[in-house]
């Protein structure tokens, strides 16, 4: 059966176009119920999905066998309930799926995964193409009302259809939280319940109630409570305001150090007001980290400077707004007009980017209380108010909680319990937490992905050729292996674990350049003279048979030994000589040499706990390999850009805005040193001159601080950007070519290069700059999350290390001073800690903060940036679940500084077992 709709449409040119849309209706779409004699078999030949005798939890409301059919809003908000193993035999209408897809891509993916799970018995019914369930939109009827009516029509059809097919009556229960939709359903004789009514009827599963999303009626809540926040403007007004320039749209980024401050990075090309400061609870206005928000700029006389105070939400009294207002009074840092920044307030939310959050339950002190606060592991996320009957069980556990909403009269958002991950402090639990928190895909590779791996034993044959790249030969465009690699984006290195981007058969075997084994390679070959001047560059697919597989230490030992003079060692010395020349040329051109201590753990072979922790020492061989990798990346970047000026995947490092250097310049000036920042070359030269014979570690501290001023390097498509420059490397063009096993960007670059030299054919996505740009966004996100995950892994293993050490006394240096705290670095461990000088319920010492020097005077003791101090570091075993250590200033001694320090680490680490796997290839 065919229906059609005709309407007129005016084109851009002004002419009128007649449009006819045809809609096909069928009567052979199966209902999905097992053993249904009225329906034809499924078109794909698969079995029926809905069980003949529906299993699942027994309901006191619906004691008989039944299927469930949810509407759109219920599926969107109660997806955690629907994913629970207890909930089975659910009919998901095409109408509902289409609405969910348009409104929430993450929920759509989750429900598609549930539908694909045969144990859940979820059936997707194509009601929009079934002759008896399709409904036309009536005149004057909204799309939403039409869809609600279509859902009710489908429920009625199912109930009538099921009565015809068997004697035992199976009922279809309509689940909706929409009051009007439920009332209409009941009037039409449909059995309908809210999600809460149905879940509470599952007597054998009382804990499932905790997973109900808290969907509140904000209007009613405001009637019964004090209004804390301004009302969010509706989306239509926000869009009009953004278009007219009244409001600015950007990404909201909460501060890790001050819960009453955030920044909004404005979208678009305009450089002016790129970053807007938001200060104070009411101006933050219920935005959550990574939300897309609309902000209104305040008048210039209301602009503020970034706060230098460290404030953390203790969450003791969620209704104590007066205390929050008192804290806001100390936010203002400076009256110096040069420090003021564009300042605004959040007036509405364009898009929520909420996700499930990991953390711990802060159990209420009120006996028998069901309302508790959840403390997320990420300090940028506000505490979340949840209701649970399992508080005693969940205390001390790592749990997952989802946000449901944030009423104007609530200090914190409302949410619900999702899952218990396990005991806090347990290594497996903590690893799972950090992977989830940083959105690292870590599930085992599916059979669909593994099916594209070569069958073993595998060897290079004439049929394969020479002219085939290693990784890009095994990972072909568009297959499941390629899609999974693109989604993961990068390999993630944790202290004791590696989350591979590609299956182990490739990462550790077929694509690993082992010694004395033929392996496929993509080679960048230079002809150089003794001055490291390139005479000729050639790219080719090749087969390589490595003569040796060495660690950096083994290669360094050969170079340094006077008694070893075999061919391999002589070659290494020649490469090292050329590498030193290449490095000098880079530095002379303005390349920066920065510093970020990396720590290395030595693990106990039995317990796998860290038994030693030290900063990693780089050798000449590290630099040797780095120089040739940098040269290959630059050479390939130029080649693919010459061939594909619109489609080259490149990597750039933007120059920092001048304001980023303020802290560096002031800190150097306090030590009578001048740091010039007008160019990368000027910065590099002034860093080289910034030496102090009496303070040899000063130069390292300056380079560490310089690293903090830098912007993030990013991937981009050449056809979508004009600025290619890599600031840190002082290179006009750059890309990543050298690590296709662990970076998906390199795979794309290999494919571009292969096409450029005629070694492979192209495909549509490779020359679509918009798709490449979207791919770059995912790669940049995955790389950033991988870095954060690595740092979190270091933090946890460092705590394990200190757990048995008692009190450790170490030298430290002050990196930053705040209004009420100092941030210190312990070089031996590469650790940072924030030491506070005020503690709740204790007298606060006299504090005098000087932003210009910069320094902090505590009582009569003045602390400057880069001052050397001594600290006692200890881990409170009872606090490991909260990821806190205690750090106390020993020298100089200041009363009242023995409060817990917030613990962080500087960079990702490489544990000793993982580093042994990284070989230097020849």
BELGI-V768477 format. One record per pair of residues at least 6 apart in sequence whose C-alpha atoms are under 7 Angstrom apart, sorted by the first residue. I is the first residue (numbers start at 0). J is the second residue. Records with the same first field share a line. If there is no record, write none. Layout:
I = J  J
//
This chain:
0 = 23  24  25
1 = 21  22  23  24
2 = 21  22  23
3 = 19  20  21  22
4 = 19  20  21
5 = 18  19  20
6 = 17  18  19
7 = 15  16  17  18
8 = 15  16  17  18
9 = 15  16
10 = 16
23 = 128
24 = 128  129  130
25 = 128  129  130
26 = 129  130
27 = 38  39
28 = 129
29 = 38  39  40  41
30 = 38  124
31 = 47  48  49  122
32 = 47  48  49  50  51
33 = 47  48  49  50  51
34 = 51
35 = 164
36 = 164
37 = 164
48 = 120  121  122
49 = 88  120  121  122
50 = 88  120
52 = 64
53 = 64  65  88
54 = 87
55 = 85  86  87
56 = 85  201
57 = 201
58 = 200  201  202
59 = 200  201
60 = 200
64 = 169  170
65 = 169  170  171  172
66 = 88  89  170  171  172
67 = 88  89  90  171  172  173  174
68 = 89  90  91  171  172  173  174
69 = 91  173  174  175
70 = 95  150  174  175
71 = 95  98  99
73 = 175  176
75 = 99  106
76 = 212
77 = 211  212
79 = 210  417
80 = 210  211
82 = 113
87 = 119  120  121
88 = 119  120  121
89 = 120  121  122
90 = 121  122  123  124
91 = 122  123  124
92 = 123  124  125  126
93 = 123  124  125  126  127
94 = 127  146
99 = 107
100 = 107
113 = 119  121
114 = 121  122
126 = 132  133  153
127 = 133
132 = 152  153  156
133 = 149
134 = 149
136 = 145
147 = 180
151 = 184
154 = 171  173
155 = 189
157 = 171
158 = 170  171
161 = 169
162 = 168
172 = 190  191
173 = 190  191  192
174 = 191  192  193  194
175 = 181  192  193  194
176 = 193  194
181 = 191
184 = 191
185 = 191
195 = 211
198 = 207  208
199 = 205  208
209 = 386  387  415  416
210 = 415  416  417
211 = 415
212 = 403  414  415
213 = 403  413  414  415
214 = 403  404
217 = 406
221 = 407  408
224 = 408
225 = 408
226 = 407  408
227 = 407  408  409
228 = 281  284  407  408
229 = 281  284  407
230 = 407
231 = 346  347
232 = 346  347
234 = 349
237 = 293  347
240 = 246
241 = 247  248
245 = 295
246 = 293  294  295
247 = 265  293  294  295
248 = 265  266  292  293  294
249 = 263  264  265  266  291  292  293
250 = 263  264  265  289  290  291  292
251 = 262  263  264  288  289  290  291  292
252 = 261  262  263  288  289
253 = 260  261  262  288  379
254 = 260  261  379
255 = 378  379
256 = 309  310  311
257 = 309  310  311
258 = 310  311  312
259 = 278  279  280
260 = 277  278  279
261 = 276  277  278
262 = 274  275  276  277
263 = 274  275  276
264 = 273  274  275
265 = 273  274
272 = 341
275 = 341  342  343
276 = 340  341  342  343
277 = 283  342  343  344
279 = 327
282 = 344  345
283 = 344  345
284 = 345
285 = 405
287 = 380
288 = 379  380
289 = 352
290 = 350  351  352
291 = 348  349  350  351
292 = 345  347  348  349  350
293 = 345  346  347  348  349
294 = 343  344  345  346
295 = 343  344  345  346
296 = 342  343  344
297 = 342  343
302 = 339  340  341  342
303 = 331  339  340  342
304 = 331  332  333  338  339  340
306 = 330  331  332
307 = 332  817  818
308 = 330  817  818  819
309 = 817  819  820
317 = 410
318 = 410
353 = 402
354 = 401
355 = 399  400  401
356 = 375  399  400  401  436
357 = 375  376  397  398  399  400  432  436
358 = 373  374  375  376  397  398  399
359 = 373  374  375  395  396  397  398
360 = 372  373  374  393  394
361 = 371  372  373  374
362 = 371  372  390  394
363 = 371
369 = 386  387  388
370 = 384  385  386  387
371 = 384  385  386
372 = 382  383  384  385
373 = 382  383  384  385
374 = 382  383
375 = 382
381 = 411
382 = 411
383 = 411  412  413  414
384 = 411  412  413  414
385 = 413  414  415  416
386 = 415
395 = 422  423
396 = 419  421  422  423
397 = 419  420  421  422  423
398 = 418  419  420
399 = 416  417  418  419
400 = 414  415  416  417
401 = 414  415  416  417
402 = 412  413  414  415
403 = 413  414
404 = 412  413  414
405 = 411  412  413
420 = 428
421 = 428
422 = 428
423 = 429  880
424 = 879  880
433 = 788  791
434 = 788
437 = 784  787  788
438 = 784
440 = 487
441 = 498
444 = 502
447 = 479
448 = 479  480
451 = 480
465 = 540  541  542
466 = 540  541  758
467 = 519  540
468 = 519  520  521  540
469 = 510  519  520  521
470 = 510  739  740
471 = 746  749  750
474 = 480  481
475 = 481
484 = 500  501  743
485 = 743
487 = 500  781
488 = 500  742  743  778  781
489 = 500  741  742  743  781  782
490 = 498  499  500  741  742
491 = 497  498  499  785
492 = 498  789
493 = 789  792
494 = 792  793  908  909  910
495 = 910
500 = 741
501 = 740
506 = 740
512 = 518  545  920
513 = 545  548
514 = 544  545  546  547  548
515 = 544  545  546
516 = 544  545
517 = 542  543  544
518 = 542  543  544
519 = 541  542  543
520 = 540  541  542  543
521 = 539  540  541
522 = 538  539  540  541
523 = 537  538  539  631
524 = 536  537  538
525 = 533  535  536  537
526 = 533  534  535  536
527 = 533  534
530 = 580
531 = 577  580  581
545 = 920  921
546 = 921
547 = 920  921
548 = 918  919  920  921
549 = 918  919  920
550 = 915  917  918  919
551 = 620  621  919
554 = 620
555 = 619  620
557 = 563  568
558 = 568  571  572
575 = 623
578 = 623  626  627
581 = 626
582 = 626
588 = 680  729
589 = 679  680  683  729
590 = 679  680  683  727  728  729
591 = 679  683  727  728
593 = 702  703  705  706
594 = 699  702  703  706
595 = 703  905  906
596 = 614  829  905  906
597 = 614  615  829  906  907  908
598 = 612  613  614  615  828  829  908  909
599 = 612  613  614  615  908  909  910  911
600 = 609  611  612  613  910  911
601 = 609  610  611  612  910  911
602 = 608  609  610
603 = 609  610
608 = 799
609 = 796  799  800
610 = 800
612 = 828
613 = 827  828
614 = 827  828  829
628 = 737
632 = 733  734  735  736  737
633 = 732  733  734
636 = 649  732  733  734
637 = 732
639 = 647  751  752  755
640 = 647
642 = 755
644 = 717  718
645 = 717  718  768
646 = 716  717  718  766  767  768
647 = 716  717
648 = 714  715  716  717  734  748
649 = 714  715  716  717  733  734
650 = 712  713  714  715  733  734
651 = 712  713  714  723  724  725  733
652 = 710  711  712  713  724  725  726  727
653 = 710  712  724  725  726
654 = 710  726
655 = 708  709  710
659 = 708
660 = 708
663 = 704  705
664 = 674
665 = 851  852  853
666 = 853  864
667 = 673  674
669 = 852
672 = 689
674 = 682  685  686
675 = 681  682  685
676 = 682
679 = 726
689 = 698
690 = 697  698
691 = 697
713 = 779
714 = 775  779
715 = 772  775
716 = 768  771  772
718 = 768
723 = 731  732
724 = 730  731  732
725 = 731  732  733
735 = 744  745
736 = 745  748  749
737 = 745
738 = 745
739 = 745  746
753 = 759
754 = 760  761
764 = 770
786 = 907
789 = 907  908
790 = 904  906  907
793 = 904  907  908
794 = 903  904
798 = 874  879
801 = 873  874
802 = 874  876
805 = 873
806 = 871  872  873
807 = 871  872  873
808 = 869  870  871  872
809 = 869  870  871
810 = 825  868  869  870
811 = 823  824  825  826  867  868  869  870
812 = 823  824  825  865  866  867  868
813 = 821  822  823  824  864  865  866  867
814 = 822  823  824  864  865
815 = 821  822  864
816 = 822  853  854  855  864
818 = 848  855
819 = 835  836  837  846
820 = 833  834  835  836
821 = 833  834  835
822 = 831  832  833  834
823 = 831  832  833
824 = 830  831  832
825 = 831
829 = 904  905
830 = 903  904  905
831 = 902  903  904  905
832 = 900  901  902  903
833 = 900  901  902
834 = 886  900
835 = 896  898  900
836 = 844  895  896
837 = 843  844
838 = 898
844 = 857  858
845 = 857  858
846 = 855  856  857  858
847 = 855  856  857
848 = 854  855  856
849 = 855
853 = 863  864
854 = 861  862  863  864
855 = 861  862  863
856 = 862
868 = 890  891
869 = 888  889  890
870 = 886  887  888  889
871 = 886  887  888  889
872 = 885  886  887
873 = 884  885  886
874 = 884  885
875 = 884  885
883 = 899  900  901  902
884 = 899  900  901  902
885 = 898  899  900
886 = 897  899  900
887 = 896  897
888 = 896
//
